[in-house]
Amino acid sequence: MKTMNDRPQTAFCFLPSAFRPLLSAFYFLLFAFLTSCTTPTPTVPAETITAYATASAQSWMDELFACANQQNILIKVTAENPDIFLRIGEPEALVSPAYQIGEDEILVMVNRESPIQNLTLPEVQGLFAGQGDAAVWVYASGVDSQWVFDQAVMEGRSVTSFARVATSLQEMSDTLNSDPSAIGILPKHWAAGNLRAVYSVGVFPVLAITNGEPQGAARTVLGCLHSK
């Protein structure tokens, strides 16, 4: 019967102790070399879609980016024929697919120091037609918040020609926060600071409008937005 002492010894065991660290280092380097030669797992390139939002719907762009990041999708922001376009309210002529991803309330707002109190519809119509002492602020006709206001409140009536035009929602907010004589229009999520709502125009859908039937990455992002 063979004993443990009868087993053949490896060459390593018979090396002088001074050479053993060198052999260990050799095996380590050989393993590192062979490992580096293995084929790496290819990474899947991220899909890219284009998107754009009006100033009124800008906060929903943050949710769109969050959904895209979860799915390894890149978003390129461009106003030129985007795959997904976000806005508040339905446009006058809607010929592309549209999906509701949220809602927002449009408000007529004043400074907290304004003497104007809660208004009725005829009173709002009169003020924005120029019947009063308030400094009326509006947006350009193409802005979605203004479009919603014109359709739901003015009902074909013209806004006074003396109305001042805000170039952005930020300018509208800054003006109302600083001028007690001003009256203007803001989405509810912009109602911050020294502001007070005096009339609710209504709650309107936030729409994601696509330039065709959504496919691939655009469909995935829309599904995520709709589930929030």
GUTIGU-57217 format. One record per atom (N, C-alpha, C): residue number from 1; x, y, z. Coordinates in steps of 0.02 Angstrom, whole numbers, m for minus. Example, Ala and Ser with C-alpha at 12.3 -4.5 7.8 and 13.67 -1.06 7.14 Angstrom:
R resi      u      v      w
R    1    660   m284    390
R    1    615   m225    390
R    1    660   m165    390
R    2    642   m112    354
R    2    684    m53    357
R    2    645      2    394
END
This chain:
R resi      u      v      w
R    1     43    m59      0
R    1      0      0      0
R    1     45     62      0
R    2     25    110    m43
R    2     65    170    m47
R    2     44    218      9
R    3     92    254     32
R    3     79    305     83
R    3     86    374     52
R    4     69    426     92
R    4     75    494     67
R    4    146    509     45
R    5    194    476     79
R    5    264    489     61
R    5    283    457     m5
R    6    241    408    m29
R    6    256    374    m92
R    6    234    414   m152
R    7    191    468   m142
R    7    164    506   m200
R    7    220    546   m233
R    8    218    549   m299
R    8    270    588   m334
R    8    265    661   m314
R    9    317    695   m305
R    9    318    765   m287
R    9    323    808   m350
R   10    290    866   m348
R   10    293    912   m405
R   10    360    946   m408
R   11    375    970   m467
R   11    438   1005   m476
R   11    442   1066   m431
R   12    385   1096   m418
R   12    383   1157   m376
R   12    409   1142   m306
R   13    391   1081   m281
R   13    411   1064   m213
R   13    486   1055   m207
R   14    519   1035   m263
R   14    591   1023   m259
R   14    631   1085   m275
R   15    595   1143   m294
R   15    633   1204   m307
R   15    662   1231   m242
R   16    719   1258   m245
R   16    746   1292   m186
R   16    699   1347   m166
R   17    693   1360   m103
R   17    645   1409    m76
R   17    656   1478   m106
R   18    716   1494   m126
R   18    730   1560   m153
R   18    695   1572   m220
R   19    681   1517   m258
R   19    650   1524   m325
R   19    573   1521   m322
R   20    545   1499   m268
R   20    472   1491   m265
R   20    433   1556   m275
R   21    454   1611   m243
R   21    418   1674   m257
R   21    420   1694   m330
R   22    477   1680   m364
R   22    481   1697   m436
R   22    432   1657   m477
R   23    425   1592   m461
R   23    378   1551   m498
R   23    306   1573   m485
R   24    291   1592   m424
R   24    224   1616   m408
R   24    209   1679   m447
R   25    257   1724   m452
R   25    247   1786   m490
R   25    237   1770   m564
R   26    273   1720   m590
R   26    265   1701   m660
R   26    194   1677   m674
R   27    168   1633   m630
R   27    100   1608   m639
R   27     49   1664   m635
R   28     61   1712   m590
R   28     15   1768   m583
R   28     13   1810   m647
R   29     72   1824   m675
R   29     75   1864   m736
R   29     45   1826   m795
R   30     55   1760   m797
R   30     26   1720   m851
R   30    m50   1722   m847
R   31    m77   1716   m786
R   31   m150   1719   m777
R   31   m178   1786   m798
R   32   m143   1840   m778
R   32   m166   1907   m796
R   32   m165   1917   m871
R   33   m113   1890   m906
R   33   m108   1896   m978
R   33   m165   1859  m1013
R   34   m177   1797   m990
R   34   m230   1758  m1021
R   34   m299   1790  m1010
R   35   m308   1819   m950
R   35   m372   1851   m935
R   35   m382   1912   m979
R   36   m329   1950   m991
R   36   m335   2011  m1032
R   36   m349   1994  m1104
R   37   m333   1933  m1126
R   37   m343   1914  m1195
R   37   m414   1889  m1209
R   38   m454   1880  m1157
R   38   m522   1856  m1168
R   38   m563   1911  m1201
R   39   m611   1891  m1240
R   39   m653   1939  m1277
R   39   m702   1972  m1229
R   40   m702   2040  m1224
R   40   m749   2074  m1179
R   40   m821   2068  m1204
R   41   m867   2071  m1158
R   41   m938   2069  m1176
R   41   m957   2134  m1211
R   42   m983   2132  m1272
R   42   m999   2195  m1307
R   42  m1055   2232  m1271
R   43  m1048   2299  m1267
R   43  m1101   2341  m1237
R   43  m1153   2358  m1290
R   44  m1215   2360  m1269
R   44  m1270   2377  m1314
R   44  m1275   2453  m1319
R   45  m1267   2482  m1379
R   45  m1271   2554  m1384
R   45  m1341   2580  m1367
R   46  m1342   2638  m1334
R   46  m1406   2667  m1314
R   46  m1444   2693  m1375
R   47  m1510   2684  m1376
R   47  m1551   2713  m1428
R   47  m1561   2787  m1414
R   48  m1570   2826  m1466
R   48  m1579   2898  m1460
R   48  m1645   2920  m1491
R   49  m1683   2961  m1454
R   49  m1743   2992  m1481
R   49  m1739   3067  m1469
R   50  m1780   3105  m1505
R   50  m1781   3177  m1496
R   50  m1845   3197  m1459
R   51  m1841   3251  m1421
R   51  m1899   3274  m1383
R   51  m1895   3349  m1372
R   52  m1953   3378  m1359
R   52  m1957   3450  m1345
R   52  m2019   3464  m1304
R   53  m2017   3516  m1263
R   53  m2075   3534  m1222
R   53  m2084   3610  m1223
R   54  m2147   3632  m1222
R   54  m2159   3703  m1213
R   54  m2138   3722  m1142
R   55  m2132   3787  m1129
R   55  m2114   3810  m1062
R   55  m2166   3788  m1011
R   56  m2229   3786  m1031
R   56  m2283   3766   m985
R   56  m2277   3693   m964
R   57  m2250   3651  m1008
R   57  m2245   3579   m994
R   57  m2174   3558   m977
R   58  m2131   3607   m962
R   58  m2060   3592   m953
R   58  m2047   3543   m896
R   59  m2088   3547   m843
R   59  m2074   3503   m786
R   59  m2083   3429   m804
R   60  m2123   3414   m855
R   60  m2131   3344   m876
R   60  m2070   3319   m915
R   61  m2028   3364   m937
R   61  m1966   3341   m970
R   61  m1921   3305   m920
R   62  m1924   3326   m857
R   62  m1883   3291   m806
R   62  m1906   3218   m800
R   63  m1971   3206   m802
R   63  m1997   3138   m798
R   63  m1978   3099   m861
R   64  m1979   3132   m918
R   64  m1959   3099   m980
R   64  m1886   3076   m977
R   65  m1842   3120   m952
R   65  m1771   3102   m945
R   65  m1762   3045   m896
R   66  m1801   3045   m841
R   66  m1796   2991   m792
R   66  m1816   2925   m823
R   67  m1870   2925   m861
R   67  m1892   2863   m895
R   67  m1839   2839   m945
R   68  m1810   2885   m982
R   68  m1759   2867  m1032
R   68  m1698   2837   m998
R   69  m1677   2866   m942
R   69  m1618   2839   m907
R   69  m1629   2768   m882
R   70  m1690   2754   m861
R   70  m1706   2687   m837
R   70  m1700   2634   m892
R   71  m1710   2655   m954
R   71  m1712   2608  m1011
R   71  m1651   2614  m1056
R   72  m1598   2649  m1033
R   72  m1538   2658  m1073
R   72  m1554   2691  m1140
R   73  m1594   2744  m1137
R   73  m1615   2782  m1196
R   73  m1589   2853  m1189
R   74  m1560   2880  m1243
R   74  m1535   2948  m1243
R   74  m1588   2995  m1272
R   75  m1595   3054  m1242
R   75  m1642   3105  m1265
R   75  m1603   3164  m1294
R   76  m1616   3180  m1356
R   76  m1588   3240  m1387
R   76  m1643   3293  m1390
R   77  m1631   3350  m1358
R   77  m1682   3403  m1356
R   77  m1676   3446  m1418
R   78  m1730   3448  m1456
R   78  m1732   3490  m1516
R   78  m1804   3507  m1532
R   79  m1815   3568  m1556
R   79  m1882   3590  m1575
R   79  m1899   3572  m1646
R   80  m1850   3546  m1682
R   80  m1860   3529  m1753
R   80  m1887   3458  m1761
R   81  m1952   3453  m1772
R   81  m1986   3389  m1784
R   81  m1966   3335  m1734
R   82  m1977   3348  m1669
R   82  m1956   3298  m1619
R   82  m2000   3235  m1622
R   83  m1972   3180  m1598
R   83  m2010   3118  m1593
R   83  m2067   3125  m1542
R   84  m2054   3162  m1488
R   84  m2104   3173  m1435
R   84  m2105   3247  m1419
R   85  m2165   3277  m1422
R   85  m2175   3348  m1408
R   85  m2225   3355  m1351
R   86  m2205   3389  m1297
R   86  m2248   3396  m1238
R   86  m2278   3466  m1235
R   87  m2342   3469  m1220
R   87  m2376   3533  m1214
R   87  m2438   3525  m1170
R   88  m2466   3582  m1148
R   88  m2527   3582  m1109
R   88  m2586   3598  m1155
R   89  m2638   3558  m1152
R   89  m2697   3570  m1193
R   89  m2690   3546  m1264
R   90  m2746   3532  m1295
R   90  m2746   3508  m1364
R   90  m2740   3567  m1412
R   91  m2694   3563  m1460
R   91  m2687   3618  m1508
R   91  m2748   3622  m1554
R   92  m2751   3677  m1590
R   92  m2809   3689  m1634
R   92  m2817   3635  m1686
R   93  m2763   3615  m1718
R   93  m2766   3564  m1769
R   93  m2719   3507  m1749
R   94  m2747   3453  m1724
R   94  m2707   3396  m1702
R   94  m2714   3340  m1753
R   95  m2660   3326  m1789
R   95  m2662   3274  m1841
R   95  m2616   3216  m1824
R   96  m2577   3222  m1771
R   96  m2530   3169  m1751
R   96  m2557   3134  m1689
R   97  m2534   3073  m1675
R   97  m2554   3039  m1614
R   97  m2535   3079  m1552
R   98  m2578   3079  m1502
R   98  m2566   3116  m1440
R   98  m2585   3072  m1381
R   99  m2545   3075  m1328
R   99  m2556   3033  m1269
R   99  m2554   3077  m1207
R  100  m2604   3071  m1164
R  100  m2605   3110  m1103
R  100  m2558   3079  m1052
R  101  m2512   3120  m1026
R  101  m2464   3095   m976
R  101  m2471   3131   m909
R  102  m2519   3176   m905
R  102  m2530   3213   m843
R  102  m2581   3267   m854
R  103  m2586   3312   m805
R  103  m2632   3369   m812
R  103  m2605   3427   m770
R  104  m2627   3487   m788
R  104  m2607   3546   m750
R  104  m2664   3596   m752
R  105  m2666   3638   m700
R  105  m2719   3689   m695
R  105  m2690   3755   m718
R  106  m2728   3791   m759
R  106  m2709   3858   m781
R  106  m2746   3908   m737
R  107  m2709   3956   m710
R  107  m2737   4003   m662
R  107  m2725   4075   m685
R  108  m2774   4118   m668
R  108  m2764   4190   m673
R  108  m2737   4212   m605
R  109  m2679   4246   m605
R  109  m2646   4260   m542
R  109  m2628   4334   m535
R  110  m2623   4355   m472
R  110  m2603   4423   m456
R  110  m2554   4420   m398
R  111  m2524   4477   m384
R  111  m2481   4484   m325
R  111  m2525   4483   m262
R  112  m2499   4457   m207
R  112  m2538   4453   m145
R  112  m2560   4522   m120
R  113  m2525   4573   m139
R  113  m2543   4641   m118
R  113  m2593   4674   m165
R  114  m2614   4639   m218
R  114  m2662   4667   m265
R  114  m2731   4674   m233
R  115  m2767   4727   m249
R  115  m2835   4734   m224
R  115  m2885   4687   m257
R  116  m2864   4655   m312
R  116  m2910   4610   m348
R  116  m2921   4546   m308
R  117  m2984   4529   m299
R  117  m3003   4469   m263
R  117  m3029   4417   m312
R  118  m3059   4363   m287
R  118  m3084   4310   m330
R  118  m3131   4339   m383
R  119  m3122   4316   m444
R  119  m3158   4344   m501
R  119  m3207   4293   m531
R  120  m3259   4319   m563
R  120  m3304   4278   m602
R  120  m3279   4278   m674
R  121  m3307   4235   m715
R  121  m3287   4232   m785
R  121  m3298   4300   m820
R  122  m3357   4332   m813
R  122  m3366   4397   m846
R  122  m3315   4450   m822
R  123  m3297   4446   m758
R  123  m3249   4495   m732
R  123  m3180   4483   m762
R  124  m3160   4420   m770
R  124  m3095   4405   m801
R  124  m3096   4428   m874
R  125  m3150   4414   m909
R  125  m3156   4435   m978
R  125  m3150   4510   m984
R  126  m3183   4547   m938
R  126  m3181   4620   m940
R  126  m3111   4647   m926
R  127  m3076   4620   m876
R  127  m3009   4643   m860
R  127  m2961   4633   m918
R  128  m2964   4573   m948
R  128  m2917   4558  m1003
R  128  m2937   4593  m1068
R  129  m2998   4619  m1070
R  129  m3018   4659  m1128
R  129  m3001   4733  m1118
R  130  m2973   4749  m1059
R  130  m2951   4817  m1046
R  130  m2999   4858  m1004
R  131  m3049   4827   m975
R  131  m3099   4863   m934
R  131  m3077   4861   m860
R  132  m3031   4903   m843
R  132  m3007   4905   m774
R  132  m2938   4937   m771
R  133  m2913   4943   m711
R  133  m2849   4977   m701
R  133  m2790   4928   m696
R  134  m2803   4864   m699
R  134  m2748   4816   m691
R  134  m2701   4817   m751
R  135  m2638   4804   m738
R  135  m2589   4797   m792
R  135  m2592   4725   m817
R  136  m2622   4716   m875
R  136  m2634   4650   m903
R  136  m2571   4623   m937
R  137  m2554   4560   m919
R  137  m2497   4526   m950
R  137  m2521   4462   m983
R  138  m2499   4451  m1044
R  138  m2517   4390  m1082
R  138  m2454   4362  m1114
R  139  m2463   4309  m1154
R  139  m2409   4279  m1193
R  139  m2423   4289  m1267
R  140  m2374   4273  m1308
R  140  m2386   4272  m1380
R  140  m2439   4219  m1396
R  141  m2473   4228  m1451
R  141  m2530   4185  m1468
R  141  m2511   4111  m1476
R  142  m2449   4096  m1491
R  142  m2430   4027  m1502
R  142  m2414   3988  m1439
R  143  m2411   4021  m1381
R  143  m2395   3988  m1318
R  143  m2456   3948  m1295
R  144  m2445   3885  m1274
R  144  m2501   3841  m1258
R  144  m2544   3868  m1200
R  145  m2513   3898  m1149
R  145  m2553   3926  m1094
R  145  m2598   3982  m1119
R  146  m2574   4022  m1165
R  146  m2615   4076  m1193
R  146  m2671   4048  m1236
R  147  m2656   3996  m1274
R  147  m2706   3964  m1316
R  147  m2764   3937  m1274
R  148  m2746   3903  m1220
R  148  m2797   3876  m1175
R  148  m2839   3932  m1145
R  149  m2806   3986  m1124
R  149  m2842   4042  m1094
R  149  m2890   4074  m1145
R  150  m2866   4086  m1205
R  150  m2908   4118  m1257
R  150  m2969   4077  m1272
R  151  m2961   4010  m1276
R  151  m3017   3967  m1293
R  151  m3066   3960  m1235
R  152  m3041   3952  m1174
R  152  m3084   3938  m1117
R  152  m3113   4001  m1086
R  153  m3079   4058  m1092
R  153  m3101   4119  m1057
R  153  m3126   4172  m1106
R  154  m3084   4191  m1153
R  154  m3102   4247  m1196
R  154  m3156   4228  m1247
R  155  m3159   4164  m1266
R  155  m3213   4140  m1309
R  155  m3223   4184  m1371
R  156  m3168   4199  m1404
R  156  m3172   4239  m1465
R  156  m3163   4313  m1454
R  157  m3165   4336  m1392
R  157  m3153   4407  m1378
R  157  m3079   4422  m1383
R  158  m3063   4483  m1399
R  158  m2993   4503  m1406
R  158  m2965   4528  m1340
R  159  m2903   4510  m1327
R  159  m2868   4538  m1269
R  159  m2850   4610  m1286
R  160  m2851   4654  m1236
R  160  m2836   4724  m1248
R  160  m2769   4734  m1283
R  161  m2767   4781  m1328
R  161  m2705   4796  m1364
R  161  m2652   4827  m1319
R  162  m2673   4848  m1259
R  162  m2625   4876  m1211
R  162  m2593   4822  m1167
R  163  m2612   4760  m1178
R  163  m2583   4706  m1138
R  163  m2509   4700  m1153
R  164  m2471   4686  m1102
R  164  m2399   4676  m1110
R  164  m2386   4601  m1120
R  165  m2338   4587  m1163
R  165  m2325   4518  m1182
R  165  m2262   4492  m1146
R  166  m2272   4441  m1106
R  166  m2215   4408  m1072
R  166  m2181   4361  m1121
R  167  m2116   4363  m1123
R  167  m2078   4321  m1170
R  167  m2068   4250  m1142
R  168  m2084   4240  m1078
R  168  m2076   4174  m1048
R  168  m2119   4169   m986
R  169  m2129   4108   m962
R  169  m2165   4099   m899
R  169  m2125   4128   m841
R  170  m2059   4126   m846
R  170  m2018   4155   m793
R  170  m2030   4230   m788
R  171  m2033   4264   m846
R  171  m2046   4336   m845
R  171  m2115   4351   m817
R  172  m2164   4310   m835
R  172  m2232   4319   m808
R  172  m2231   4312   m732
R  173  m2198   4259   m707
R  173  m2195   4247   m636
R  173  m2158   4304   m600
R  174  m2102   4326   m627
R  174  m2064   4380   m596
R  174  m2104   4444   m593
R  175  m2141   4459   m647
R  175  m2181   4520   m650
R  175  m2236   4519   m598
R  176  m2273   4464   m595
R  176  m2328   4459   m547
R  176  m2302   4460   m475
R  177  m2244   4432   m464
R  177  m2215   4432   m396
R  177  m2193   4501   m374
R  178  m2177   4544   m421
R  178  m2150   4610   m404
R  178  m2198   4668   m413
R  179  m2251   4659   m452
R  179  m2296   4715   m469
R  179  m2367   4702   m443
R  180  m2389   4737   m390
R  180  m2456   4727   m363
R  180  m2513   4748   m411
R  181  m2496   4785   m464
R  181  m2548   4806   m511
R  181  m2557   4757   m569
R  182  m2514   4706   m573
R  182  m2515   4661   m631
R  182  m2562   4603   m621
R  183  m2588   4578   m677
R  183  m2629   4517   m679
R  183  m2608   4477   m739
R  184  m2602   4411   m731
R  184  m2578   4370   m786
R  184  m2598   4297   m779
R  185  m2567   4255   m820
R  185  m2587   4184   m826
R  185  m2526   4140   m812
R  186  m2536   4089   m770
R  186  m2482   4042   m755
R  186  m2511   3972   m743
R  187  m2474   3920   m763
R  187  m2492   3852   m741
R  187  m2483   3847   m665
R  188  m2520   3802   m634
R  188  m2519   3797   m561
R  188  m2449   3781   m534
R  189  m2411   3739   m571
R  189  m2345   3721   m544
R  189  m2296   3779   m546
R  190  m2316   3836   m575
R  190  m2276   3897   m573
R  190  m2300   3945   m518
R  191  m2353   3926   m483
R  191  m2383   3971   m433
R  191  m2342   3970   m369
R  192  m2286   4006   m370
R  192  m2242   4007   m312
R  192  m2224   4080   m296
R  193  m2205   4091   m234
R  193  m2185   4158   m214
R  193  m2244   4199   m189
R  194  m2243   4262   m205
R  194  m2292   4310   m178
R  194  m2353   4315   m225
R  195  m2382   4258   m242
R  195  m2437   4256   m291
R  195  m2501   4231   m260
R  196  m2556   4250   m291
R  196  m2623   4228   m269
R  196  m2666   4216   m330
R  197  m2699   4158   m332
R  197  m2745   4142   m387
R  197  m2812   4176   m375
R  198  m2839   4207   m428
R  198  m2904   4240   m422
R  198  m2956   4208   m469
R  199  m2933   4163   m512
R  199  m2981   4129   m556
R  199  m2947   4066   m585
R  200  m2984   4011   m587
R  200  m2958   3950   m617
R  200  m2987   3943   m687
R  201  m2943   3943   m736
R  201  m2964   3934   m805
R  201  m2988   3862   m815
R  202  m2958   3815   m779
R  202  m2977   3745   m784
R  202  m2917   3699   m781
R  203  m2930   3635   m776
R  203  m2878   3584   m776
R  203  m2874   3554   m846
R  204  m2814   3553   m874
R  204  m2805   3532   m944
R  204  m2753   3476   m949
R  205  m2760   3433   m999
R  205  m2713   3377  m1006
R  205  m2644   3400  m1029
R  206  m2595   3366  m1003
R  206  m2526   3374  m1029
R  206  m2518   3318  m1081
R  207  m2505   3337  m1142
R  207  m2503   3290  m1198
R  207  m2432   3278  m1222
R  208  m2419   3215  m1239
R  208  m2358   3196  m1275
R  208  m2380   3182  m1347
R  209  m2361   3225  m1392
R  209  m2381   3219  m1462
R  209  m2322   3191  m1502
R  210  m2335   3139  m1541
R  210  m2282   3108  m1580
R  210  m2292   3123  m1654
R  211  m2238   3118  m1693
R  211  m2243   3134  m1764
R  211  m2263   3073  m1806
R  212  m2287   3022  m1773
R  212  m2311   2961  m1805
R  212  m2326   2910  m1752
R  213  m2347   2851  m1772
R  213  m2360   2798  m1723
R  213  m2294   2780  m1689
R  214  m2291   2789  m1622
R  214  m2227   2779  m1587
R  214  m2202   2707  m1592
R  215  m2138   2700  m1603
R  215  m2107   2634  m1608
R  215  m2044   2633  m1565
R  216  m2021   2574  m1548
R  216  m1956   2566  m1515
R  216  m1948   2607  m1452
R  217  m1894   2647  m1450
R  217  m1877   2685  m1390
R  217  m1931   2736  m1373
R  218  m1961   2768  m1423
R  218  m2014   2817  m1410
R  218  m2074   2784  m1377
R  219  m2092   2726  m1400
R  219  m2148   2689  m1370
R  219  m2132   2669  m1298
R  220  m2070   2649  m1285
R  220  m2049   2629  m1218
R  220  m2054   2688  m1170
R  221  m2028   2746  m1191
R  221  m2029   2805  m1148
R  221  m2100   2828  m1135
R  222  m2143   2827  m1186
R  222  m2212   2847  m1177
R  222  m2248   2801  m1128
R  223  m2235   2736  m1133
R  223  m2265   2689  m1087
R  223  m2245   2703  m1015
R  224  m2183   2721  m1005
R  224  m2159   2738   m938
R  224  m2192   2802   m913
R  225  m2197   2853   m956
R  225  m2229   2916   m936
R  225  m2302   2905   m918
R  226  m2335   2864   m956
R  226  m2407   2852   m945
R  226  m2419   2816   m879
R  227  m2371   2776   m858
R  227  m2380   2736   m796
R  227  m2366   2776   m733
R  228  m2337   2835   m740
R  228  m2320   2876   m681
R  228  m2382   2909   m651
END
